[in-house]
């Protein structure tokens, strides 16, 4: 009998133990992030601040005996206002409380002009455990330009990026090598008074962008915000020979204005070429041209609060471009810093008596956007306007003039591109490659495609059938 009772007691105890599935509470500190990454930080300039939390999720006070660096060479920290590590000893962290830890880095000049990965770790020593938070940053040597003016012909190289503060002025000619990068500080601007040769390649584009690599919001790079810097101004000096400006495989983004090109005298007729380039995310204009002849081909000019392309005075030829303006949507996110002005993607101005006569020749382009009509021709007699518009896809009311031939007119309901939105939760940014069902596919005039057999990204356009309009050639299985 006693043996039976003993067995029953053991079975009950075992059953009770097996039913007690409650997990033990955490016995030591924890962190909001176990790795802090700074991305790219310019040497001798320094980073913005990063922050993480140290938590005590237990029901008792935890003593942090000391906080230290593994190496202590490249980073600085601040724990609840204290920066002296010798004073960060025997910290009492009460139950269910937390500490704020702030981090910065100001790396020294590196031996390599390529970005160099710097790593360290913050060590937290408690009675229960020794834990760490890894810290990483890419240190990049830069050539700092503050209110820089070049009075002789300039040759800008890709040896290391240029970090531009305030104004950068080229009073005479400038040549820019493939792979050259310009990181523009807030409010900075570039003035070009001489000839410009920007010779990027598909593999090594020339880049003009803002200098911030931190996040505007969580998972939203600051580079997504427009207006990070002011822009590039091509200014033909009065009473001088006509300038030539050439931008090939050049990326200009997130400024107020991409390229603003102007000649004061109608008789000068400077020449501008923009080829295989991307100009996007502007608070005002993408490309604005006055009193200047221009060729724009194989380029994306997109997302500008005012016109993506503004043409006033001169002969302008545009072939195989994607011009798309979706900032003016009703639900355009605030991160773009733009208004909701009802402006067309392309505006052609032929009404000023102080400018050259405006002529426009558009072949195999896409002109699209959030408004109903994305092409405006301002001319006293539009029916007699000098120009041609052939084999373009336009989100616009149909235009019945002799200048328009074989164009496809669509509506805002058409699915033209992969994405015309920024969707933060899905990490989806605007993508102006063509959707598989896009009405802009297979509509290009072959005669103009032959001039540009490769698209913006270097992909071959088909020779045995009409190519896609715009700067990107799409390839989808026939079954789609």
C-alpha positions in Angstrom: 0.0 0.0 0.0 2.7 2.5 1.0 4.5 1.6 -2.3 1.4 2.4 -4.3 0.9 5.7 -2.6 4.6 6.6 -3.2 4.2 5.8 -7.0 1.1 8.0 -7.2 2.8 10.9 -5.5 5.7 10.6 -7.9 3.4 10.5 -11.0 1.5 13.6 -9.7 4.8 15.5 -9.2 6.0 14.5 -12.7 2.7 15.6 -14.3 2.8 18.9 -12.4 6.4 19.5 -13.6 5.5 18.7 -17.2 2.5 21.2 -17.1 4.7 24.1 -15.8 5.8 25.4 -19.2 6.3 29.1 -18.2 9.6 30.4 -19.7 12.1 31.9 -17.3 12.4 35.7 -17.5 15.5 37.2 -19.0 18.4 37.1 -16.5 20.5 39.9 -17.9 20.4 43.0 -20.1 19.2 43.1 -23.7 19.4 45.6 -26.5 17.1 47.2 -29.0 19.8 46.4 -31.7 22.7 44.1 -31.5 24.5 45.7 -34.6 24.6 49.5 -35.3 25.6 50.4 -38.9 26.5 53.9 -40.1 26.9 53.0 -43.8 29.2 55.6 -45.5 30.9 58.2 -43.3 33.3 60.8 -44.8 36.7 61.0 -43.1 37.4 64.3 -41.3 33.7 65.2 -41.5 32.0 62.8 -39.2 28.7 61.1 -38.9 25.2 61.9 -37.7 24.1 60.4 -34.3 22.9 56.8 -33.9 21.0 55.5 -30.9 20.1 52.2 -29.2 18.6 51.2 -25.9 19.9 48.9 -23.2 17.0 47.1 -21.4 16.6 45.5 -18.1 13.5 43.3 -18.6 14.0 41.4 -15.4 12.3 41.9 -12.0 15.5 42.9 -10.2 18.2 45.6 -10.4 21.1 44.7 -12.6 24.6 46.1 -12.0 26.6 47.0 -15.1 30.2 46.7 -13.8 31.7 48.5 -16.8 31.1 49.6 -20.4 34.1 49.5 -22.7 35.2 49.3 -26.4 36.8 46.3 -27.9 39.2 48.5 -29.8 38.2 52.1 -29.0 39.7 53.7 -32.2 37.0 55.0 -34.5 33.7 55.5 -32.5 32.5 57.7 -29.6 29.6 56.9 -27.3 27.4 58.8 -24.8 25.4 56.8 -22.2 22.6 58.8 -20.7 24.7 62.0 -21.1 28.0 60.5 -19.9 30.9 60.2 -22.4 33.8 59.3 -20.0 34.0 55.5 -19.9 35.9 55.5 -16.6 32.8 56.9 -15.0 30.5 54.3 -16.6 31.2 51.7 -13.8 28.9 50.0 -11.4 25.8 51.4 -13.1 22.6 50.4 -11.4 19.9 49.6 -13.9 16.6 49.1 -12.1 14.0 46.5 -13.0 12.1 47.2 -16.2 14.2 50.3 -16.9 16.5 51.2 -19.8 19.5 53.3 -20.8 20.0 55.4 -24.0 23.3 55.0 -25.8 24.2 57.5 -28.5 27.0 56.8 -31.1 29.0 58.9 -33.5 32.1 58.4 -35.6 34.7 60.8 -37.0 37.1 58.5 -38.8 40.7 59.5 -39.6 41.9 59.7 -43.2 42.3 56.2 -44.6 45.2 54.7 -46.5 42.9 53.7 -49.4 40.6 56.0 -51.4 38.0 53.2 -51.6 35.5 52.9 -48.8 37.0 51.0 -45.8 35.0 49.0 -43.3 35.5 50.0 -39.7 34.3 47.7 -36.9 34.3 47.7 -33.2 32.1 46.4 -30.3 30.7 48.0 -27.1 31.3 45.5 -24.2 28.7 45.5 -21.4 30.0 43.5 -18.3 27.4 42.5 -15.8 27.4 40.0 -12.9 25.3 37.7 -15.0 27.0 37.9 -18.4 29.3 39.8 -20.8 27.4 41.1 -23.8 28.3 43.3 -26.8 26.8 45.5 -29.5 28.7 45.5 -32.8 29.3 48.9 -34.5 30.2 49.2 -38.2 30.9 52.1 -40.6 32.4 52.6 -44.0 35.0 55.3 -43.9 35.4 57.2 -47.2 38.2 59.6 -48.0 36.8 62.7 -49.8 38.2 65.9 -51.4 36.4 68.7 -49.6 35.4 71.7 -51.7 34.2 74.9 -49.8 33.2 77.8 -52.0 35.5 76.5 -54.6 36.1 78.4 -57.9 38.2 77.0 -60.8 39.6 79.8 -62.9 41.5 77.4 -65.3 40.2 74.3 -67.2 39.3 71.7 -64.6 39.6 67.9 -64.7 37.6 66.1 -62.1 38.6 62.5 -61.5 37.2 59.5 -59.7 40.2 59.1 -57.4 38.0 60.0 -54.5 34.6 61.6 -54.2 34.2 65.4 -53.9 32.3 66.7 -50.9 30.9 70.1 -51.9 29.9 72.8 -49.5 28.3 76.1 -50.6 29.2 76.9 -54.2 31.3 75.1 -56.8 32.0 77.3 -59.8 33.7 76.4 -63.1 34.5 79.7 -64.8 35.9 77.8 -67.8 35.9 74.3 -69.2 35.4 71.2 -67.1 35.9 67.5 -67.9 34.5 64.9 -65.6 35.8 61.3 -65.7 33.7 58.1 -65.4 32.9 57.1 -61.9 33.3 60.6 -60.4 31.0 61.3 -57.5 29.9 64.6 -56.1 28.3 64.6 -52.6 26.5 67.9 -52.2 25.9 69.4 -48.8 22.5 71.1 -48.0 22.2 74.3 -50.0 25.2 73.7 -52.2 25.1 74.5 -55.9 27.2 74.0 -59.1 27.7 76.8 -61.7 29.2 76.0 -65.1 30.3 79.0 -67.2 32.4 77.0 -69.7 32.1 73.9 -71.8 31.2 70.7 -69.9 32.2 67.1 -70.8 30.8 64.6 -68.3 31.9 61.3 -69.6 30.3 58.6 -67.5 29.8 54.9 -68.6 27.1 52.3 -67.8 29.4 50.6 -65.4 30.9 53.9 -63.9 28.3 56.6 -64.0 29.0 60.1 -62.8 26.9 60.9 -59.7 25.6 64.1 -58.2 23.6 63.6 -55.0 23.2 64.8 -51.4 25.8 64.0 -48.8 23.5 62.4 -46.2 23.6 58.6 -45.8 21.4 58.4 -42.7 17.7 57.7 -42.5 14.9 60.2 -42.8 12.6 57.7 -41.1 13.2 54.0 -40.1 14.1 52.2 -43.3 13.7 55.3 -45.4 17.1 56.7 -46.6 17.5 60.5 -46.5 18.5 60.3 -50.1 14.8 59.6 -50.9 13.9 63.2 -49.9 14.1 65.8 -52.7 15.8 69.2 -52.2 18.9 67.9 -50.4 20.9 70.4 -52.4 20.2 73.1 -55.0 21.3 71.9 -58.4 23.5 72.4 -61.5 23.3 75.6 -63.5 24.7 75.8 -67.0 25.1 79.5 -67.7 26.2 80.8 -71.1 28.2 84.0 -70.5 27.0 87.0 -72.5 29.1 88.1 -75.4 31.1 84.9 -75.6 31.2 81.9 -78.0 28.5 79.4 -77.7 29.1 76.7 -75.1 28.7 72.9 -75.5 27.5 70.8 -72.6 27.5 67.0 -72.7 26.3 64.7 -69.9 26.6 61.0 -70.7 25.7 58.3 -68.1 25.2 60.9 -65.4 22.9 60.5 -62.4 21.6 63.7 -60.8 19.1 63.2 -58.0 17.4 64.6 -54.9 18.1 68.3 -55.6 15.8 71.4 -56.1 16.7 71.5 -59.8 18.5 68.9 -61.9 19.9 70.8 -64.8 19.0 74.5 -65.5 20.5 75.6 -68.8 20.2 79.2 -70.0 21.7 81.5 -72.6 20.9 85.3 -72.3 21.1 86.0 -76.0 19.0 84.2 -78.6 21.8 84.5 -81.2 24.3 82.3 -79.3 22.6 78.9 -79.4 24.6 76.8 -77.0 24.4 73.0 -77.5 23.3 70.6 -74.7 23.4 66.8 -74.9 22.0 64.5 -72.2 22.5 60.8 -73.0 21.9 57.6 -71.0 21.3 59.5 -67.9 18.9 59.7 -64.9 17.6 63.0 -63.4 15.0 62.6 -60.8 13.5 63.5 -57.4 13.5 67.3 -57.7 11.5 69.8 -55.8 11.3 72.1 -58.9 12.5 71.2 -62.4 14.3 68.1 -63.7 15.7 69.8 -66.9 14.9 73.4 -67.8 16.3 74.8 -71.1 16.1 78.3 -72.4 17.6 79.7 -75.6 19.5 76.5 -76.2 19.5 73.6 -78.7 19.3 70.2 -77.0 19.4 66.5 -77.7 18.1 64.3 -74.9 18.1 60.6 -75.5 17.9 57.3 -73.6 17.3 59.0 -70.3 14.9 58.9 -67.4 13.7 62.3 -66.1 11.2 61.7 -63.4 9.4 62.9 -60.3 9.6 66.7 -60.1 7.2 69.0 -58.4 7.3 71.4 -61.3 7.9 70.2 -64.9 10.2 67.3 -65.4 11.2 68.9 -68.7 10.7 72.6 -69.5 11.7 73.8 -73.0 11.7 77.5 -74.0 13.6 78.7 -77.0 15.7 76.5 -79.3 15.5 73.3 -81.2 15.0 70.3 -78.9 15.1 66.6 -80.0 14.1 63.9 -77.5 14.4 60.2 -78.4 13.7 57.1 -76.3 13.2 58.9 -73.0 11.1 58.1 -70.0 9.6 61.3 -68.6 7.4 60.4 -65.6 6.0 62.6 -62.8 4.2 61.0 -60.0 4.9 63.4 -57.1 1.7 65.2 -57.7 -0.5 62.3 -56.7 -3.2 62.9 -54.2 -1.4 60.6 -51.8 2.2 61.6 -52.6 4.2 61.0 -49.4 5.5 64.0 -47.5 9.1 62.8 -47.6 9.4 64.4 -51.1 9.0 68.0 -49.8 6.9 68.8 -52.8 3.5 70.5 -53.2 0.6 69.1 -55.2 0.7 71.7 -58.0 -1.2 70.6 -61.1 1.7 70.8 -63.6 2.5 68.8 -66.6 5.5 66.5 -66.9 6.6 68.3 -70.1 6.0 72.0 -70.7 6.9 73.6 -74.1 7.0 77.4 -74.0 6.7 79.2 -77.4 5.1 82.4 -76.3 8.0 84.7 -75.2 9.2 87.3 -77.7 12.6 87.4 -75.9 13.6 83.9 -76.8 14.4 81.8 -79.8 11.6 80.2 -81.6 10.9 76.8 -79.9 11.0 73.7 -82.0 10.3 70.2 -80.5 10.9 66.8 -82.0 9.8 63.8 -79.8 10.3 60.2 -81.0 9.7 57.0 -79.1 9.3 58.7 -75.7 7.0 58.0 -72.7 5.4 61.0 -71.2 3.3 60.1 -68.1 2.3 61.3 -64.7 -0.3 61.6 -62.1 -2.3 64.4 -63.8 -4.7 63.9 -66.7 -2.6 65.8 -69.3 1.2 65.5 -69.0 2.2 67.5 -72.1 1.6 71.2 -72.5 2.4 73.2 -75.6 2.1 77.0 -74.9 2.1 78.6 -78.4 -0.1 81.3 -80.0 -1.2 78.8 -82.7 -0.6 75.2 -81.5 -1.8 73.8 -84.8 1.1 75.6 -86.5 3.7 74.8 -83.9 7.0 73.6 -85.5 7.8 70.1 -84.4 7.1 66.4 -84.6 5.7 63.9 -82.1 5.9 60.3 -83.4 5.5 56.9 -81.8 5.3 58.2 -78.3 3.2 57.0 -75.4 1.5 59.9 -73.7 -0.9 60.0 -70.7 -2.8 62.9 -72.3 -6.0 63.8 -74.1 -5.6 62.9 -77.8 -4.1 65.8 -79.8 -5.3 66.0 -83.4 -2.6 68.2 -85.0 -0.4 67.5 -88.0 2.7 67.3 -85.8 1.3 64.2 -84.0 1.6 60.8 -85.7 1.4 57.2 -84.5 1.2 58.2 -80.9 -0.6 56.1 -78.2 -2.7 58.2 -75.9 -3.4 56.7 -72.5 -5.0 57.5 -69.2 -3.9 57.5 -65.5 -5.6 54.2 -65.1 -3.2 52.5 -67.5 -0.6 50.2 -65.9 2.5 51.5 -67.6 5.3 51.0 -65.1 6.4 48.5 -62.5 5.7 50.9 -59.7 4.5 54.6 -59.6 4.5 54.7 -55.8 6.8 54.7 -52.8 5.5 52.0 -50.5 7.5 52.1 -47.3 6.2 48.9 -45.7 7.1 46.9 -48.8 10.4 48.6 -49.4 9.2 49.5 -52.9 10.5 52.7 -54.5 9.3 54.1 -57.8 10.3 51.9 -60.7 9.8 53.2 -64.2 10.7 50.0 -66.0 7.8 48.8 -68.1 5.1 46.5 -66.7 4.5 43.3 -68.7 1.2 44.7 -69.8 2.4 48.2 -70.5 0.8 49.9 -73.5 4.2 51.5 -74.2 5.7 48.2 -75.3 6.5 47.4 -78.9 5.4 50.8 -80.3 8.8 52.5 -81.1 9.6 53.7 -84.6 12.5 51.5 -85.8 14.2 54.4 -87.6 14.9 56.2 -84.3 15.6 53.0 -82.4 18.5 52.4 -84.8 20.1 55.6 -83.5 20.1 54.1 -80.0 20.3 50.2 -80.3 21.1 49.9 -76.5 18.8 51.1 -73.8 19.6 53.2 -70.7 21.1 50.2 -69.0 23.0 48.9 -72.0 20.5 46.2 -73.0 20.0 45.4 -76.6 16.8 46.7 -78.3 15.2 44.2 -80.7 16.1 44.6 -84.4 13.3 42.3 -85.8 10.3 44.0 -84.1 9.4 47.4 -82.7 11.2 48.2 -79.5 9.6 49.6 -76.4 9.1 53.4 -76.0 11.1 55.0 -73.3 14.6 54.5 -72.1 14.2 50.9 -70.7 13.7 47.9 -73.0 11.6 45.2 -71.3 11.8 41.4 -71.9 9.0 39.2 -70.7 8.1 35.6 -71.8 5.5 35.6 -74.5 3.1 33.8 -72.2 2.8 36.8 -69.9 
